[in-house]
Amino acid sequence: MFVQYLLYWASTFGIDARKLLAIRRFPGVMKEYFILKRQNASTGSKWDLKFTMPSLYDRYDESGGASGHYFHQDLLVAQKIFQRRPVKHVDVGSSIEGFVAHVATFRSIEVFDIRPLISKTPNIVFRQCDFMSLQEGFANYCDSVSCLHALEHFGLGRYGDPLDINGHLRGFANLYGMLKPNGILYLSFPIGTERIEFNAHRVFAIKTALEMAEGRFELIEFSYVDDEGDLHENAALDSAAVSSNLQLHYGCGIFEFRKMEPR
């Protein structure tokens, strides 16, 4: 765990420690360049061969990332929205390149975020706002809402939002108010031993998540991504799982809630 925090601190200051290790590839890349340069000359090729953008790290990297919080949550929730086909789906703060892009391939999606977005994609309608202080006119606004890996940041100032120790509660209340009765909320955030890792994020205890939903939402399904990045779909949430936070340090809980009818 110490190594993970060390890598994070390095990246905060623009240093990718893993890529620094790729400097050992430099002599080999130079050799390969001159081999290709000789081939280019001997074959009469017309390519203008330049040594301007050498890549040292890609040989050691994987072909892509098919695990982890974002990969699993974005794909899982996009599939659920495709299957449910809501009348109006709204997203709050989720990944544009991941989840929002997935959904925009098959339907329109309205996106709320505190940071600006320039998009010419017809299926993405964007609204810039502070969701902790949502303006009037959005009560009972839609029948489907997603907020994936975003609520944990509310009120910590990371994205220019006002500092508010209860920012997650304000945001959650607005998610509830935006939904029509029986509407579906797809919500994810880090789960494990409860803490704030300032100013990156909160890590929620599962019990806290269920307490926030109590009296407002019915839990339809719970899935999670474990500390190794693997998905556990439709997992049981018994008392032992709740009290132990599934033995997770930094997992990702993916909650599918249905808004309860007012009593």
Residue pairs with C-beta under 8 A, 6 or more apart in sequence:
1 249
6 17
7 17
7 18
10 16
10 17
11 17
18 57
19 56
19 57
22 56
22 57
22 60
23 56
25 56
25 57
25 59
25 60
26 54
26 56
29 54
29 55
29 56
33 51
33 54
36 49
37 49
39 45
40 47
40 49
65 71
67 228
67 229
67 230
68 225
68 229
69 149
69 188
69 190
69 225
69 229
69 252
70 95
70 98
70 99
70 149
71 98
71 229
72 223
72 225
72 229
72 231
72 252
72 254
73 99
73 148
73 149
73 188
73 225
73 252
73 254
74 94
74 95
74 98
74 99
74 102
74 148
75 102
76 223
76 231
76 233
76 254
77 99
77 146
77 148
77 186
77 188
77 254
78 99
78 102
78 103
80 186
80 256
81 89
81 103
81 107
81 144
81 146
81 186
82 106
82 107
84 144
84 184
85 107
86 142
86 143
86 144
86 183
86 184
87 142
87 143
87 144
88 110
88 141
88 142
88 143
88 144
89 103
89 107
89 108
89 109
89 110
89 142
89 143
89 144
89 145
89 146
90 109
90 110
90 111
90 112
90 141
90 142
90 144
90 145
90 146
90 178
91 99
91 100
91 103
91 109
91 110
91 111
91 112
91 145
91 146
91 147
91 148
92 111
92 112
92 113
92 131
92 145
92 146
92 147
92 150
92 171
92 175
93 112
93 113
93 114
93 131
93 147
93 148
93 150
93 151
93 153
94 100
94 111
94 146
94 147
94 148
94 149
94 150
95 148
95 149
96 111
96 117
96 119
96 124
99 146
99 148
100 109
100 111
100 124
103 109
103 123
104 121
104 123
104 124
105 123
107 123
108 122
108 123
108 124
108 125
109 123
109 124
109 125
110 125
110 126
110 127
110 142
111 117
111 124
111 125
111 126
111 127
112 127
112 128
112 129
112 131
113 126
113 127
113 128
113 129
114 128
114 129
114 130
114 131
114 159
114 160
114 161
115 128
115 159
115 160
116 128
117 124
117 126
117 128
119 126
129 135
130 161
130 162
131 154
131 171
131 174
132 154
132 155
132 161
132 162
132 164
132 167
132 170
132 171
132 174
133 162
133 170
134 174
134 177
134 178
138 174
138 177
138 178
139 177
139 178
140 177
140 178
140 179
140 180
140 181
141 178
141 179
141 180
142 178
142 179
142 180
142 183
143 179
143 180
143 182
143 183
143 184
144 179
144 183
144 184
144 186
145 175
145 178
145 179
145 183
145 184
145 185
145 186
146 185
146 186
146 187
147 171
147 175
147 185
147 186
147 187
147 188
148 186
148 187
148 188
148 254
149 188
149 189
149 190
149 252
150 189
151 168
151 171
151 172
151 175
151 187
151 189
152 168
152 189
152 190
152 201
152 202
152 203
152 204
153 159
153 161
153 200
153 201
153 202
154 161
154 164
154 167
154 168
154 170
154 171
155 161
155 162
155 163
155 164
155 165
155 166
155 167
155 168
155 170
155 171
156 163
156 167
156 196
156 198
156 199
156 200
156 201
156 202
157 163
157 199
158 199
158 200
158 201
161 167
164 170
168 202
169 212
172 212
175 185
175 187
176 185
176 216
176 217
176 259
179 185
179 259
180 259
181 259
181 260
181 261
181 262
182 258
182 259
182 261
183 258
183 259
184 220
184 256
184 257
184 258
184 259
185 217
185 255
185 256
185 257
185 258
185 259
186 254
186 255
186 256
186 257
187 209
187 254
187 255
187 257
188 252
188 253
188 254
188 255
189 201
189 202
189 204
189 209
189 252
189 253
190 201
190 202
190 203
190 204
190 250
190 251
190 252
190 253
191 203
191 204
191 205
191 206
191 209
191 224
191 245
191 246
191 248
191 251
191 252
191 253
192 203
192 205
192 245
192 248
192 249
192 250
192 251
193 203
193 205
193 245
193 249
194 202
194 203
194 204
194 205
194 208
195 202
195 203
196 202
196 203
197 203
203 250
204 253
205 245
206 237
206 241
206 242
206 245
206 246
206 253
207 242
207 243
209 253
209 255
210 219
210 237
210 242
213 219
213 255
213 257
215 260
216 259
216 260
217 257
217 258
217 259
217 260
218 257
218 258
218 260
219 237
219 255
219 256
219 257
220 256
220 257
220 258
221 234
221 255
221 256
222 234
222 235
222 237
222 253
222 254
222 255
222 256
223 231
223 232
223 233
223 234
223 235
223 253
223 254
224 231
224 232
224 235
224 246
224 248
224 251
224 252
224 253
224 254
225 231
225 232
225 251
225 252
225 254
226 232
226 246
226 248
226 251
227 248
227 249
227 250
227 251
235 241
235 246
245 251
